[in-house]
Amino acid sequence: MAGRLHFAEGWDYGNNSESEMMDYYRKFSGTTNPGTGVTLISTGGHLTDEGYLQITPGRIHIWGPGAVPETGASFIFGICVGTRVVSSAGMLYNFMYNGVAEINIYQDASGYFLVRRGATVLGTSTNPYNTDDGFHYITLKVTLHNSTGSFELYVDHSLEASGSGLDTSDGGALKINGLSFEDMWTKHDHCIIYNDAGAVPTDDWVVQNLNIDGDGNYSQFTPSAGSNYQNVDDVEMDHDTTNNESATVTDRDSYTHANPVLAITGVVEGILLYHWIKNVGPGSRTVDPFLRQSSTDYDQSPYTPDSASDYRTEIIVVPDSPAGATNFTPTEINNLETGLEVAS
């Protein structure tokens, strides 16, 4: 099914630095905390250079309002997890709108998964998962509603619990734009959210980060040094140490990307563009993200970057290939060129 990707995260930018992950979500809070948008509770969580998020016991990552693009009432959440905190009970994932919980996945001390509205149990998994035996895929398909809601919980693509005709909304927003990751399973990878009530994935899925590796068709922004792409290919974001800048309307910069490390063998559900951008003023600016495919530019929805003293992130979801109005092909991903235009 084309057109349903809403959010994805692979944590492949990990370099054992929490601040690096939090920089990706800096937009979503007005505080001076270097982790704006992601609140860290207690101590010990970190990213690993193996490319997943590892949460040390006692750590909670709360992704604030806007850290996840806003969904509708029906969505599918999926994630790959490993290394459970044995003989502990607690929250695993809490889905929230503007910081208020809607629905959550909890795990008891025996390893059973519970789908809950607040503390009210809506369903319990048939089987427990309580051993450090590798990674597992957890999927929640849910429709938020105060009386006719429904859910399906899958583990490793097998249905473990379901329910319908239920109150599935604790906060009443009937949508989400943030969530928390807690330490019941300490390793997290390949997170996806689909924004409709389509079919649940029946195979393992992979989220891969494609890093910039060269200049594309346009290099109209002024580089701080060297080639344009070298200023935006940071393994760790370096703020104003290197950057590309333009105040000229219609200027474009575009870049090529490394091919996926793992060969694509299934359907490409879409791509996310992460723009790390700062408006230095004076006044507001509007920018257009775009993809370039087969010598044609495909502009996406424009946005106005925050006027701020530091960089902020804009997440642009592109579920379908603009060239074909259906799923991206592996060739299109391998030839991917993306960029940004100063629109006004």
C-alpha positions in Angstrom: 0.0 0.0 0.0 1.5 3.3 -1.1 1.2 6.6 0.7 1.0 5.5 4.3 4.4 6.2 5.8 4.1 8.8 8.6 7.4 8.6 10.6 10.5 6.4 10.6 13.7 6.3 12.8 16.7 4.0 12.5 19.2 5.7 14.9 21.9 5.1 12.4 23.5 8.4 13.2 24.5 7.1 16.7 27.9 7.9 18.0 27.5 7.2 21.7 26.2 10.7 22.2 22.8 11.5 23.5 23.1 15.1 22.4 23.6 13.9 18.8 20.2 12.2 18.8 18.6 15.1 20.5 19.9 17.6 18.0 17.7 15.8 15.4 14.7 16.9 17.4 15.8 20.3 18.6 12.8 22.0 17.0 10.2 20.7 19.3 11.0 22.6 22.5 11.6 26.3 23.4 14.1 25.5 26.2 17.9 26.0 26.1 18.4 22.3 27.0 20.7 20.7 24.3 18.1 17.9 24.2 15.2 20.1 23.2 12.3 18.0 22.1 13.7 14.8 23.9 13.5 14.8 27.7 15.9 12.4 29.5 14.9 11.1 32.9 17.5 9.7 35.2 20.9 8.7 33.9 22.7 6.2 31.7 20.9 6.1 28.3 23.0 6.6 25.2 23.2 5.9 21.5 25.4 3.1 20.2 27.6 3.2 17.2 26.0 -0.1 16.1 23.0 2.0 15.0 20.3 1.6 17.6 19.1 3.4 20.7 20.1 1.8 23.9 18.4 2.8 27.1 20.2 1.8 30.3 17.8 0.7 33.1 16.3 3.7 34.9 16.3 5.9 31.7 13.3 7.3 29.9 13.3 9.1 26.6 10.2 11.3 26.3 9.7 12.7 22.8 7.7 15.9 23.3 4.9 17.4 21.2 5.8 17.5 17.6 8.7 15.0 17.8 6.4 12.7 15.8 4.5 14.3 13.0 0.8 14.4 14.1 -1.2 11.3 13.2 -4.9 10.8 12.8 -7.0 8.6 15.0 -5.8 5.4 13.2 -2.2 4.5 13.0 0.2 1.6 13.0 3.3 1.7 15.2 6.2 -0.8 14.8 9.6 -1.2 16.4 12.3 -3.8 16.8 13.5 -4.4 20.4 16.0 -6.5 22.3 17.5 -7.2 25.7 14.7 -7.0 28.2 15.1 -5.9 31.8 14.3 -9.3 33.3 11.7 -9.6 36.2 10.7 -6.0 36.0 7.3 -4.5 35.1 6.6 -1.1 33.6 5.8 1.1 30.7 7.3 0.2 27.3 5.8 2.8 24.9 3.4 5.6 25.8 1.7 7.4 22.9 0.8 11.0 23.6 -0.7 14.1 22.2 0.8 17.4 23.5 2.2 15.5 26.5 -1.0 13.8 27.5 -1.2 10.0 27.1 -3.7 8.4 24.8 -2.8 4.7 24.9 0.3 2.6 25.9 2.0 -0.7 25.7 3.0 -2.0 29.2 4.9 -5.2 30.1 4.5 -7.1 33.4 7.2 -8.9 35.4 6.5 -12.2 33.6 7.0 -10.7 30.2 3.3 -10.4 29.0 2.5 -7.3 26.9 -0.5 -5.3 28.0 -2.3 -2.7 25.9 -3.7 -0.1 28.2 -5.7 3.1 28.3 -4.0 4.8 31.3 -3.9 2.0 33.9 -7.0 0.2 32.4 -5.9 -3.0 30.6 -7.6 -3.4 27.2 -5.8 -6.7 26.3 -3.0 -9.0 27.3 -0.6 -10.9 25.0 -1.1 -14.7 24.7 2.6 -15.3 25.3 5.3 -13.8 27.5 8.5 -12.4 26.1 11.0 -12.4 29.0 14.4 -13.6 27.7 17.5 -12.0 26.1 17.2 -14.1 23.0 17.7 -11.5 20.2 15.5 -8.8 18.7 11.7 -9.0 18.4 9.3 -6.9 16.3 6.4 -5.3 18.1 3.5 -3.8 16.2 0.5 -2.0 17.5 -2.4 -1.2 15.1 -4.9 1.1 16.8 -7.9 3.3 16.2 -8.3 5.9 19.0 -11.9 6.5 20.0 -13.8 7.0 23.2 -16.3 4.2 22.6 -15.7 2.4 19.3 -11.9 2.1 19.3 -9.9 -0.9 18.4 -6.4 -2.4 18.6 -4.3 -5.3 17.4 -1.0 -6.2 19.0 1.6 -8.3 17.1 4.9 -9.8 18.2 7.1 -11.1 15.5 4.1 -10.7 13.1 1.9 -13.0 15.1 -1.3 -11.6 16.6 -1.0 -11.6 20.4 -4.0 -9.5 21.5 -6.9 -7.6 20.0 -10.1 -5.8 20.9 -12.8 -3.6 19.4 -15.7 -1.5 20.6 -13.5 0.0 23.3 -12.5 3.3 24.8 -8.9 3.5 23.5 -8.3 7.2 24.2 -7.2 8.2 27.6 -6.7 11.9 26.8 -9.4 12.4 24.2 -7.3 13.9 21.5 -7.8 11.0 19.1 -4.3 11.5 17.6 -0.7 11.5 18.7 2.4 13.8 18.2 4.8 12.4 20.7 5.7 9.2 22.7 8.0 7.9 25.4 10.5 5.1 25.2 11.2 3.4 28.5 13.7 0.8 29.6 11.7 -2.4 29.7 13.5 -3.4 26.5 16.8 -1.6 26.4 17.6 -1.8 22.7 15.4 -0.1 20.1 15.7 0.0 16.3 13.7 0.3 13.1 10.8 2.4 14.4 7.9 3.1 12.0 4.6 4.8 12.1 2.0 4.4 9.3 -0.7 7.0 9.2 -3.7 4.9 8.2 -5.5 1.7 9.1 -3.8 -0.4 6.3 -2.4 -3.8 6.6 0.1 -4.6 9.3 3.5 -5.5 8.0 3.9 -9.3 7.7 7.6 -9.3 7.2 10.6 -7.8 9.1 11.2 -4.1 8.1 14.3 -2.1 8.0 14.8 1.7 8.5 18.1 2.9 7.0 19.7 6.4 7.2 21.1 7.6 3.8 23.8 10.1 4.4 24.9 12.9 2.0 27.9 11.9 -0.1 28.2 14.5 -2.9 26.9 17.6 -4.5 23.8 17.3 -6.7 22.6 19.3 -9.7 22.4 22.6 -7.7 25.1 24.3 -5.6 23.8 27.9 -5.4 24.1 28.4 -1.6 27.4 29.9 -0.4 29.5 27.3 1.4 31.5 28.2 4.5 34.4 26.2 3.0 35.0 23.5 0.4 32.3 21.8 -1.5 28.7 22.4 -0.5 28.0 18.8 0.4 31.0 18.7 2.8 29.3 21.3 5.0 26.2 19.2 5.5 27.5 15.6 5.6 28.4 15.8 9.3 28.4 12.5 11.3 27.9 14.7 14.3 26.2 18.1 13.7 28.7 20.8 14.1 26.3 23.8 14.3 28.0 26.9 12.6 31.4 25.3 12.1 30.4 24.4 8.6 27.3 25.4 6.7 25.7 26.6 3.4 23.8 29.8 3.4 21.7 31.9 1.0 19.4 34.9 1.2 18.6 34.8 -2.6 15.1 33.8 -3.6 15.1 30.8 -6.0 18.6 29.7 -5.0 18.7 25.9 -4.7 21.2 23.4 -3.1 20.9 19.7 -3.7 22.9 16.6 -2.7 23.4 13.0 -3.6 23.1 10.2 -1.0 24.9 7.0 -0.2 23.0 3.9 -1.3 21.3 1.8 1.4 23.8 -0.5 3.2 21.3 -3.3 3.1 19.9 -4.1 -0.4 16.2 -3.3 -0.8 14.3 -6.6 -1.3 10.7 -5.4 -0.5 8.4 -2.4 -0.8 9.8 1.0 0.0 7.2 2.6 2.1 8.6 6.1 1.8 11.4 8.5 2.9 11.9 11.1 5.6 14.0 14.2 5.0 15.6 15.8 8.1 16.5 19.5 7.5 18.6 21.1 10.1 18.2 24.8 9.5 18.5 28.2 11.0 17.0 31.5 9.9 19.5 34.2 10.7 17.1 37.0 9.5 16.2 39.7 9.3 12.6 38.7 8.8 11.0 35.4 8.0 11.9 33.1 5.1 10.0 30.3 3.3 11.9 27.3 2.0 10.9 24.5 -0.3 12.3 21.0 0.2 12.5 19.1 -3.1 13.5 15.8 -4.7 15.2 15.6 -8.1 14.4 12.5 -10.1 15.3 12.0 -13.8 16.3 15.6 -14.3 13.0 16.9 -12.9 12.6 18.9 -9.6 9.6 17.9 -7.4 9.0 20.6 -4.8 7.4 19.5 -1.6 5.3 21.5 0.9 7.0 24.8 1.8 7.7 25.7 5.5 9.0 28.7 7.4 12.0 28.0 9.6 12.0 29.2 13.1 13.9 32.5 13.7 16.2 31.2 16.4 19.7 31.5 17.8 20.3 27.8 17.1 19.4 25.2 14.5 16.0 23.5 14.4 14.8 20.3 12.7 12.1 20.1 10.1 10.9 16.6 9.2 9.5 16.2 5.7 7.6 12.9 5.0 7.6 11.7 1.4 5.6 8.5 1.3 5.4 8.2 -2.5 7.8 8.8 -5.4 6.9 12.1 -6.9 7.9 10.8 -10.3 5.6 7.8 -10.2 2.9 8.6 -7.5 3.5 5.2 -6.0 6.1 3.4 -3.9 9.7 4.4 -4.5 11.7 1.9 -6.5 15.1 0.6 -5.4 16.6 2.4 -8.4 15.0 5.7 -7.3 16.4 5.3 -3.8 19.9 4.5 -5.2 19.7 7.6 -7.4 18.2 9.8 -4.7 18.9 13.6 -4.9 17.3 16.0 -2.4 17.7 19.7 -1.7 16.3 22.9 -0.5 15.2 26.1 -2.3 14.8 29.6 -0.8 11.2 30.2 -1.9 10.6 33.7 -0.5 
